[in-house]
Amino acid sequence: MSIKENILSNRLKKIAQFLPQGAYFADIGSDHAYLPVHICKQDQTARAVAGELNNGPYLSACQHVAAYGLTDRIDVIKGDGLTVITDLPVKQIVVAGMGGVLIQSILEKGKELLDGVERLILQPNVDSHYIRKWLASSAFHLTAERILEEDGHIYEILVADAHAMNGDHLEDQSLKSLMFGPMLLQEKNGAFRKKWERERENKLKIISQIKQAKEPNQSKIKQFELEVKWIEEVLTDE
Ligand SMILES: C[S@@+](CC[C@H](N)C(=O)[O-])C[C@H]1O[C@@H](n2cnc3c(N)ncnc32)[C@H](O)[C@@H]1O
């Protein structure tokens, strides 16, 4: 296989910034192993596990790792979620490019395997509130949040550390904080505003669709209306 330049998306570059020098991390759902290859190429002391459930992406990951001569420092393992780190002393876990519900279920199913893990770097494409909620009842504390736009998509990155103690806002588990992200709410950058303007439009469309039903579900309407109100409050800096 010829070596194609491992060009990383801005999204994966941003995730990479949260891995320390000398990382020993697992990338769960590691199509092509782009992140492990990038990190291990630039840091000779880094090690990684590329975990993949599905055969196609697993084989792509194996080929990519072999093409870069990194099989001694990257283990490509086929398996479901965190099962691939069984008996491996990894210190950081990355789960990126999936929905928040799937990421939350991977963490929940594998929580017994997280004992020695120091950092979680999670990048949900949608529904990040499920992850914040899970973190709030776990041994991990949210320590950083990022939001960025790339190729028209808006991505959130949530970083959580074991035993972290930095900031009262981490204790703030209100529904609004879970929905918007406590740190993203403080910053409200351009990507954040764009995301929530889009969400507002989507929710308004859904409300009008529900209202057209023969027997509109009033509690659903109320919930969406409340969320629209919150979005408007946040976007108008109330
Ligand atoms: C959209 S890709 C994201 C790839 C990469 N993490 C990224 O952010 O660019 C999601 C990958 O996760 C894999 N996947 C989905 N569910 C998984 C699970 N339970 N365990 C391991 N991998 C999974 C899929 O096969 C797919 O390759």
The ligand as an SDF file (V2000), in Angstrom:
LIG
                    3D

 27 29  0  0  0  0  0  0  0  0999 V2000
  -17.8730    7.8840   11.8070 C   0  0  0  0  0  0  0  0  0  0  0  0
  -16.5820    6.8640   12.2630 S   0  0  0  0  0  0  0  0  0  0  0  0
  -15.5240    7.9330   13.1610 C   0  0  0  0  0  0  0  0  0  0  0  0
  -14.0880    7.5640   12.9920 C   0  0  0  0  0  0  0  0  0  0  0  0
  -13.1160    8.3870   13.8360 C   0  0  0  0  0  0  0  0  0  0  0  0
  -13.2730    8.0970   15.2460 N   0  0  0  0  0  0  0  0  0  0  0  0
  -13.2950    9.8580   13.5860 C   0  0  0  0  0  0  0  0  0  0  0  0
  -13.7060   10.5610   14.5010 O   0  0  0  0  0  0  0  0  0  0  0  0
  -13.0250   10.2920   12.4660 O   0  0  0  0  0  0  0  0  0  0  0  0
  -17.2600    5.8460   13.5480 C   0  0  0  0  0  0  0  0  0  0  0  0
  -16.5040    4.5370   13.6630 C   0  0  0  0  0  0  0  0  0  0  0  0
  -16.8890    3.8920   14.8690 O   0  0  0  0  0  0  0  0  0  0  0  0
  -17.0580    2.5050   14.6370 C   0  0  0  0  0  0  0  0  0  0  0  0
  -17.9230    2.0050   15.7040 N   0  0  0  0  0  0  0  0  0  0  0  0
  -19.2620    2.1770   15.8450 C   0  0  0  0  0  0  0  0  0  0  0  0
  -19.7050    1.5920   16.9800 N   0  0  0  0  0  0  0  0  0  0  0  0
  -18.6070    1.0700   17.5870 C   0  0  0  0  0  0  0  0  0  0  0  0
  -18.4010    0.3350   18.8010 C   0  0  0  0  0  0  0  0  0  0  0  0
  -19.4110    0.0210   19.5960 N   0  0  0  0  0  0  0  0  0  0  0  0
  -17.1380   -0.0560   19.0920 N   0  0  0  0  0  0  0  0  0  0  0  0
  -16.1000    0.2330   18.2750 C   0  0  0  0  0  0  0  0  0  0  0  0
  -16.2410    0.9290   17.1170 N   0  0  0  0  0  0  0  0  0  0  0  0
  -17.4730    1.3210   16.7800 C   0  0  0  0  0  0  0  0  0  0  0  0
  -17.6130    2.4400   13.2230 C   0  0  0  0  0  0  0  0  0  0  0  0
  -17.3650    1.1960   12.6260 O   0  0  0  0  0  0  0  0  0  0  0  0
  -16.8450    3.5830   12.5300 C   0  0  0  0  0  0  0  0  0  0  0  0
  -15.6480    3.1410   11.9460 O   0  0  0  0  0  0  0  0  0  0  0  0
  1  2  1  0
  2  3  1  0
  2 10  1  0
  3  4  1  0
  4  5  1  0
  5  6  1  0
  5  7  1  0
  7  8  2  0
  7  9  1  0
 10 11  1  0
 11 12  1  0
 11 26  1  0
 12 13  1  0
 13 14  1  0
 13 24  1  0
 14 15  1  0
 14 23  1  0
 15 16  2  0
 16 17  1  0
 17 18  1  0
 17 23  2  0
 18 19  1  0
 18 20  2  0
 20 21  1  0
 21 22  2  0
 22 23  1  0
 24 25  1  0
 24 26  1  0
 26 27  1  0
M  CHG  2   2   1   9  -1
M  END
$$$$
